[in-house]
Amino acid sequence: MKIEMNKFKESSIVSGIVLLVTILSFTPSTVSLGQAMPKVLILTGNGNVPQHKREYPPWVHEFQNDIVVKILGKDFIVDVTEDLDVLQPDHLAQYDVIISNSIFLTPSKDQLNALYNFVSAGKSYLTLHCGILSLLNWDQYERFIGGIFIGGPSSVPQSFKVVTDNIEFWGYEYQFRKSSVHPVSRVVDDFTTTDELYHFQPSTPDFHVLARAENLPVMWWHPVGKGKVMSLTLGHDEAAKNSPGYQHLLLNGVRWLTGIPLIQAVSPKPFSNRQLAYKNSISLNAVTQSDSTDPLTFWIEKNANPELFKVSTTDKGGVDIMFLGRQGKGKISVGAKTKAGFSSTKNFDITILDDGSGNIASYFGNTVKCSSYENNSDVFDAGNLVDGDLSTRWSSAPADTAWVVIDLQKAYKIGRIVLEWEASFASRYLVLTSRNGRDWKTLHEASAGDGDTDELTFQPASARYIKILGTERANQKWGYSLYEVKIFKD
């Protein structure tokens, strides 16, 4: 294929200027300088410019490529072009991802073949918003994209919540398909944005939703040969692209497509100085996702508070912490790198409390056991009771007798307990204490529970184990459901 070199050179110069501005305006915080950086090609432009194509609506669009490059510029080398002549094998070989930030582009048959071969050989293609409406002249469009665009923007309210996982809130799995949380969904929190919603009809069973809004998929991927095709239909205008949630979705989506490790920012629970050394306080293998089958290399990028603690990584991907006898809040930065040299870092907050202060139940190292949890789903695991998050909960199987036991690891003088009930509360329950986990004493008996928040105070009693024993449900349809248990000395 003959390339119009003048045209290509002009687009490359524009790309280089945008990229240079991006590099100068960002301090890399995810991929360290000197590390390998994947390369991204953004295809952009309006197919109806300069002349309207009669087979398409007379739409043109703004693409805000400068914002997209700014989002990606910390982690990637980014080129931007409107020249479809770049879609030839030798030129595409240098890139890891092609991003379509465009509308109604109609590459030639040879260019479409080059694009297909690029992806099927193991690379990736990502459409942004109306980029899903390019390549419509291709008889393989539906197969390549994974379905068809069937309308938009939606008439639903412009402000909506984006849910970044594909597991339904009730925690019940489909019989025909095993549920799993996508790596991108793990590292991007739900968010609210003002944007356009597109309607898309999937046509392949191998279709994986990463984020959804108003019961519509807004980010998904599916395999094409050895490669991946991903779509992110959000990002209509400058305001939408400046949404932190959108930027996190886009950045982490491209990271995943290129094999950069994704580290979930799950800071450990507060540490008590009841001990000074904590082994494997963070399991980096558990919170890091990578498509690489090779082992990852982990390291401590920075300890921002050496006056509070010493920290190191282990051969098995754990983080060991040695406290230096002081209380306070600190921060560490941990790095992960693949064999190919792609790396990322993530910050973790470390909180050190004077033993016995604050909510004792929330201390790192405490454990929780229960008689049952609904549908044996982790969504309802008893560990949710001491995670400090009122959006998670323990939910028992539907029976009048059910219990949870919190092991505080040592005996404390307990004077106050707070129970945060969900709608399925206990009308009757007991609070029991034990020093050995076998012999129990009744600390409190409730005979007319009304749900919401129960703040129980009593003469301080020494206990290591606290048991909440439900004996009668307010709602016979469900089991017991608790958001949080907080335990205090007084």
C-alpha positions in Angstrom: 0.0 0.0 0.0 1.3 3.5 -0.9 1.1 6.0 1.9 0.7 9.7 1.4 3.8 10.7 3.3 3.1 14.4 3.5 -0.3 13.9 4.9 1.0 11.4 7.4 3.9 13.6 8.5 1.6 16.5 9.1 -0.6 14.4 11.4 2.4 13.0 13.2 3.7 16.5 13.9 0.4 17.5 15.4 0.5 14.3 17.5 4.0 15.0 18.7 3.1 18.5 19.8 0.1 17.3 21.8 2.2 14.6 23.4 5.0 16.9 24.3 2.6 19.3 26.0 1.2 16.4 27.9 4.6 15.1 29.1 5.6 18.6 30.3 2.4 19.1 32.2 2.4 15.8 34.1 4.6 14.2 36.7 4.4 10.5 36.1 2.8 8.9 39.1 2.0 5.4 37.8 4.7 4.3 35.4 8.1 5.4 36.5 10.4 7.3 34.2 12.7 5.0 32.4 10.2 2.1 32.4 8.7 0.6 29.3 5.7 2.5 28.0 3.1 1.0 25.7 2.2 3.0 22.5 -1.3 4.1 21.6 -2.6 5.4 18.3 -5.8 7.6 18.4 -7.8 7.6 15.1 -10.0 10.7 15.1 -12.1 12.8 12.7 -15.6 13.3 11.4 -16.5 11.2 8.5 -19.1 13.8 7.4 -16.4 16.4 7.0 -15.8 18.1 4.6 -18.8 16.5 2.8 -21.8 14.8 4.3 -22.0 11.1 3.5 -25.6 10.4 2.4 -25.7 7.0 4.1 -25.3 8.6 7.5 -27.1 11.2 9.6 -25.6 14.7 9.2 -23.8 14.4 12.5 -20.4 15.8 13.4 -18.8 15.7 16.8 -16.2 17.2 19.0 -13.6 14.8 20.3 -11.5 16.6 22.9 -8.4 14.7 21.9 -6.3 16.9 24.0 -8.1 15.7 27.1 -7.8 12.0 26.1 -4.1 12.4 25.5 -3.7 14.2 28.8 -5.5 11.3 30.6 -3.2 8.7 28.9 0.0 10.7 28.7 1.3 9.6 32.1 1.4 6.0 31.1 1.6 5.8 27.4 3.2 7.2 24.3 0.3 8.6 22.3 0.0 9.5 18.6 -3.1 11.2 17.2 -4.1 11.2 13.5 -7.0 11.7 11.1 -5.0 9.9 8.3 -6.5 6.5 7.6 -3.4 5.6 5.6 -1.7 4.7 8.8 -3.9 1.5 8.8 -1.3 -0.6 7.2 0.6 -3.5 8.8 4.1 -2.1 8.9 3.0 1.1 10.5 0.6 -0.5 13.0 3.2 -2.9 14.3 4.7 -0.2 16.6 1.4 0.2 18.5 -0.3 -1.8 21.3 -3.7 -0.2 21.1 -5.7 1.7 18.5 -8.4 4.1 19.9 -11.2 5.2 17.8 -12.2 8.7 19.0 -14.2 9.5 15.8 -17.5 9.2 14.0 -18.4 7.7 10.6 -14.9 6.9 9.5 -14.9 4.5 6.5 -11.6 2.9 6.0 -10.9 1.0 2.8 -11.1 -2.8 2.6 -7.3 -3.1 2.9 -7.3 -0.8 5.8 -10.0 -2.7 7.6 -8.1 -6.0 7.0 -5.0 -4.4 8.5 -7.0 -3.3 11.5 -8.6 -6.8 11.9 -5.2 -8.5 11.6 -3.7 -6.1 14.1 -6.3 -7.1 16.8 -6.6 -10.8 16.0 -2.8 -11.2 16.3 -3.0 -10.1 19.9 -3.3 -6.2 20.0 -6.4 -4.2 21.1 -8.9 -1.7 19.7 -11.0 0.7 21.9 -13.9 2.9 20.9 -14.7 6.1 22.8 -18.3 7.3 22.8 -19.3 7.9 19.1 -16.2 6.0 18.0 -18.4 3.0 18.1 -20.0 4.6 14.9 -17.0 4.3 12.7 -16.3 1.2 10.5 -20.0 0.9 9.7 -19.1 0.3 6.1 -17.5 -3.1 7.1 -19.4 -6.3 6.7 -17.5 -7.6 9.7 -18.5 -4.6 11.9 -21.0 -6.5 14.2 -18.6 -9.4 14.7 -15.7 -7.1 15.4 -17.5 -4.7 17.8 -19.5 -7.5 19.4 -23.0 -6.1 18.6 -24.8 -3.2 17.0 -25.5 0.4 18.0 -29.3 0.7 18.2 -29.9 4.3 19.4 -28.9 7.2 21.5 -28.5 9.5 23.2 -30.9 8.0 25.7 -33.9 9.9 27.0 -33.1 9.0 30.6 -31.9 11.8 32.9 -28.4 13.1 31.9 -27.1 12.7 35.5 -26.7 9.1 36.5 -24.7 6.6 38.5 -22.1 4.4 36.8 -21.7 1.0 38.5 -18.3 -0.4 37.9 -18.9 -4.2 38.1 -21.1 -6.8 36.5 -22.3 -8.6 39.6 -25.9 -7.9 40.6 -26.4 -6.3 44.0 -28.3 -9.3 45.4 -25.2 -11.5 45.2 -26.9 -14.4 43.3 -25.0 -15.9 40.4 -26.5 -16.9 37.1 -26.7 -20.7 36.6 -25.4 -20.4 33.0 -22.5 -18.1 33.7 -19.9 -17.8 36.5 -19.8 -14.3 37.9 -16.4 -12.6 38.2 -15.2 -9.0 38.8 -13.2 -7.6 36.0 -9.7 -6.2 36.9 -10.8 -2.7 35.8 -13.9 -2.9 37.8 -11.9 -3.7 40.9 -9.8 -0.5 40.7 -12.5 2.0 39.7 -15.1 3.0 42.2 -18.8 3.7 41.2 -19.3 7.4 40.3 -22.0 9.8 39.2 -21.6 11.7 36.0 -23.6 13.9 33.5 -23.3 12.4 30.1 -25.1 10.7 27.2 -26.2 7.1 27.2 -26.1 4.9 24.1 -28.1 1.8 23.5 -26.1 -1.2 22.3 -27.3 -4.7 21.5 -24.6 -7.4 22.1 -24.6 -10.2 19.7 -22.0 -12.5 21.2 -22.1 -14.6 24.4 -18.4 -13.8 25.0 -19.3 -10.3 26.1 -18.0 -8.9 29.3 -19.5 -5.8 31.0 -17.1 -3.6 33.0 -19.4 -0.8 33.9 -23.1 0.0 33.5 -25.6 2.8 34.0 -29.4 2.8 34.0 -29.2 -1.0 33.3 -27.2 -0.3 30.1 -23.6 -1.4 29.4 -21.4 1.6 29.1 -18.0 -0.2 29.1 -17.4 -3.7 27.8 -15.0 -5.9 26.0 -14.9 -9.1 24.0 -12.1 -11.2 22.4 -11.3 -11.1 18.7 -8.8 -13.8 17.8 -5.9 -13.4 20.3 -6.8 -9.7 20.9 -9.4 -7.6 22.5 -12.0 -5.1 21.4 -13.3 -2.7 24.1 -15.9 0.1 24.1 -16.5 3.0 26.4 -19.6 4.8 25.4 -19.3 7.6 27.9 -17.4 10.9 27.3 -19.8 13.0 25.2 -18.3 16.4 25.8 -15.5 18.2 27.7 -17.3 18.1 31.0 -18.0 14.4 30.7 -14.4 13.7 29.9 -13.2 15.7 32.8 -15.2 13.5 35.2 -12.7 11.7 37.5 -14.8 8.5 37.2 -14.6 8.6 33.4 -10.9 9.3 33.4 -10.3 6.4 35.8 -12.3 4.1 33.6 -10.5 5.1 30.4 -7.0 5.1 31.9 -7.4 1.7 33.6 -9.1 0.2 30.6 -6.1 1.0 28.4 -3.8 -0.1 31.1 -5.5 -3.5 31.2 -5.5 -3.8 27.4 -1.8 -3.2 27.3 -0.9 -5.5 30.3 0.1 -2.8 32.8 -0.6 -4.2 36.3 -3.7 -2.8 38.0 -3.3 -2.4 41.8 -6.5 -2.1 43.8 -6.1 0.6 46.5 -7.4 -1.4 49.4 -5.6 0.1 52.4 -5.4 -2.1 55.4 -7.6 -1.6 58.4 -6.2 0.5 61.3 -3.3 -1.1 63.1 -3.3 -1.3 66.9 0.1 -1.0 68.6 -0.8 -4.1 70.6 2.0 -5.5 68.5 4.8 -3.8 66.6 5.4 -6.3 63.8 2.7 -7.2 61.2 3.5 -9.8 58.6 1.8 -9.8 55.2 -0.3 -6.8 56.1 -1.0 -6.3 52.4 -1.1 -9.2 50.0 0.0 -7.5 46.8 -0.7 -10.6 44.7 -4.3 -10.5 45.9 -4.9 -6.8 45.1 -2.9 -6.7 41.8 -4.4 -7.9 38.5 -2.4 -8.6 35.3 -2.9 -10.5 32.2 0.7 -11.6 32.3 1.2 -15.3 33.2 4.7 -14.5 34.5 5.2 -13.6 38.2 5.1 -9.9 39.0 7.9 -8.1 40.7 6.9 -5.9 43.7 8.8 -3.3 45.6 8.3 -0.3 48.0 8.5 2.8 45.8 8.3 5.2 48.8 7.8 5.2 52.5 6.5 8.7 53.2 6.6 8.3 57.0 9.8 6.5 58.1 9.5 8.1 61.5 6.3 5.9 62.0 7.3 2.5 60.5 9.7 0.5 58.5 8.2 -1.4 55.5 9.4 -4.1 53.1 8.1 -6.6 50.5 8.4 -10.4 50.8 9.3 -12.9 48.1 5.6 -14.0 48.1 4.3 -10.5 47.4 3.4 -9.5 50.9 4.1 -6.2 52.7 5.6 -6.5 56.2 5.4 -3.5 58.5 7.5 -2.8 61.7 6.1 0.0 63.8 8.4 2.3 65.8 6.2 3.0 68.8 4.4 6.1 67.6 0.7 6.6 66.6 -0.4 8.5 63.5 -1.2 8.2 59.8 1.3 7.4 57.1 1.5 6.5 53.5 3.4 4.0 51.4 3.7 3.6 47.6 4.1 0.1 46.3 5.1 -0.8 42.7 4.4 -3.8 40.5 6.2 -4.7 37.3 5.6 -7.3 34.6 8.4 -9.3 32.9 7.9 -7.0 29.8 8.8 -4.0 31.9 5.3 -2.5 32.3 4.9 -1.1 35.8 2.5 0.8 38.0 2.4 2.1 41.6 -0.3 2.6 44.1 -0.5 4.5 47.4 -1.8 2.8 50.6 -2.7 4.6 53.8 -1.4 3.2 57.1 -3.1 4.2 60.4 -1.6 3.4 63.7 -3.8 3.6 66.8 -3.1 3.4 70.5 -4.3 0.0 71.6 -7.8 0.2 73.0 -8.7 3.5 71.4 -11.4 4.1 68.9 -13.5 1.2 67.4 -11.6 -1.9 68.6 -13.6 -4.1 66.2 -12.0 -2.4 63.2 -8.4 -3.3 64.1 -6.3 -5.1 61.6 -6.0 -8.8 62.4 -9.4 -9.2 64.0 -11.5 -12.0 62.6 -15.2 -12.7 62.2 -17.0 -16.0 62.0 -20.7 -16.6 61.4 -23.3 -19.4 61.5 -24.2 -18.7 57.8 -24.3 -16.1 55.1 -26.9 -15.6 52.4 -26.3 -17.7 49.3 -22.7 -18.4 50.4 -21.9 -15.2 48.6 -18.9 -13.0 49.5 -21.3 -10.0 49.1 -22.8 -11.0 52.4 -19.7 -12.2 54.2 -19.4 -11.6 58.0 -16.1 -9.8 57.5 -18.2 -6.9 56.2 -19.2 -6.2 59.8 -15.8 -4.8 60.7 -14.7 -3.2 57.5 -15.7 0.4 58.4 -18.0 0.6 55.3 -21.7 1.1 55.8 -22.5 0.1 52.2 -21.5 -3.5 52.9 -23.2 -6.0 55.2 -23.5 -9.5 56.7 -26.7 -11.2 55.7 -27.5 -14.6 57.3 -29.5 -17.5 55.8 -33.3 -17.2 56.6 -33.5 -18.8 60.1 -34.5 -17.4 63.5 -31.2 -18.6 65.1 -28.1 -17.1 63.6 -24.9 -15.6 65.0 -21.6 -13.8 64.4 -18.5 -13.9 66.6 -15.8 -11.2 66.5 -12.4 -12.2 67.8 -10.6 -9.1 69.1 -7.3 -11.1 69.4 -7.0 -10.2 73.1 -9.2 -9.2 76.0 -10.4 -5.6 76.3 -12.7 -3.9 78.8 -15.8 -3.5 76.7 -18.3 -0.7 77.7 -20.1 0.2 74.5 -21.3 -1.6 71.3 -23.0 -0.1 68.3 -25.0 -2.2 65.9 -26.0 -0.8 62.5 -28.9 -2.8 61.3 -30.2 -3.1 57.7 -34.0 -3.5 57.1 -33.9 -7.2 58.1 -33.1 -6.7 61.7 -33.5 -8.8 64.8 -36.5 -8.1 67.1 -34.9 -10.4 69.7 -31.1 -10.9 70.1 -28.4 -11.4 72.7 -24.9 -9.9 73.0 -22.6 -12.4 74.6 -18.9 -12.2 75.7 -16.2 -14.7 76.3 -12.5 -14.7 77.2 -11.8 -18.1 75.6 -14.4 -18.6 72.9 -16.2 -21.4 74.7 -17.7 -20.1 77.9 -20.2 -17.3 77.3 -21.8 -14.6 79.4 -24.8 -12.5 78.5 -23.9 -8.8 78.3 -27.2 -7.5 76.8 -30.6 -9.0 75.9 -32.9 -7.2 73.4 -36.6 -8.2 73.4 -38.1 -5.4 71.3 -35.5 -4.5 68.7 -36.6 -1.9 66.1 -33.7 -1.9 63.7 -31.6 1.1 62.6 -28.8 1.9 65.1 -28.6 0.2 68.5 -26.1 1.9 70.8 -25.6 -0.4 73.8 -23.8 0.8 76.9 -23.1 -1.3 80.1 -20.7 -1.7 82.9 -17.3 -2.5 81.3 -16.7 -6.3 81.0 -13.5 -8.0 80.0 -13.9 -10.0 76.8 -11.9 -11.1 73.7 -14.9 -12.6 71.9 -18.2 -10.8 71.2 -21.1 -12.8 69.9 -24.3 -11.3 68.4 -26.9 -14.0 68.6 -30.2 -13.5 66.8 -33.2 -15.4 68.2 -36.2 -13.8 66.4 -36.4 -12.0 63.0 -38.5 -8.9 62.4 -38.9 -10.0 58.8 -39.6 -13.7 58.4 -38.8 -13.7 54.7 -35.1 -12.9 55.2 -32.3 -13.6 57.6 -30.6 -11.1 59.8 -28.7 -8.3 58.1 -26.2 -6.0 59.8 -24.0 -3.3 58.2 -21.5 -2.8 61.0 -20.6 -3.8 64.5 -18.5 -1.2 66.5 -16.9 -2.0 69.8 -15.5 0.5 72.3 -14.0 0.5 75.7 -16.5 3.2 76.9 
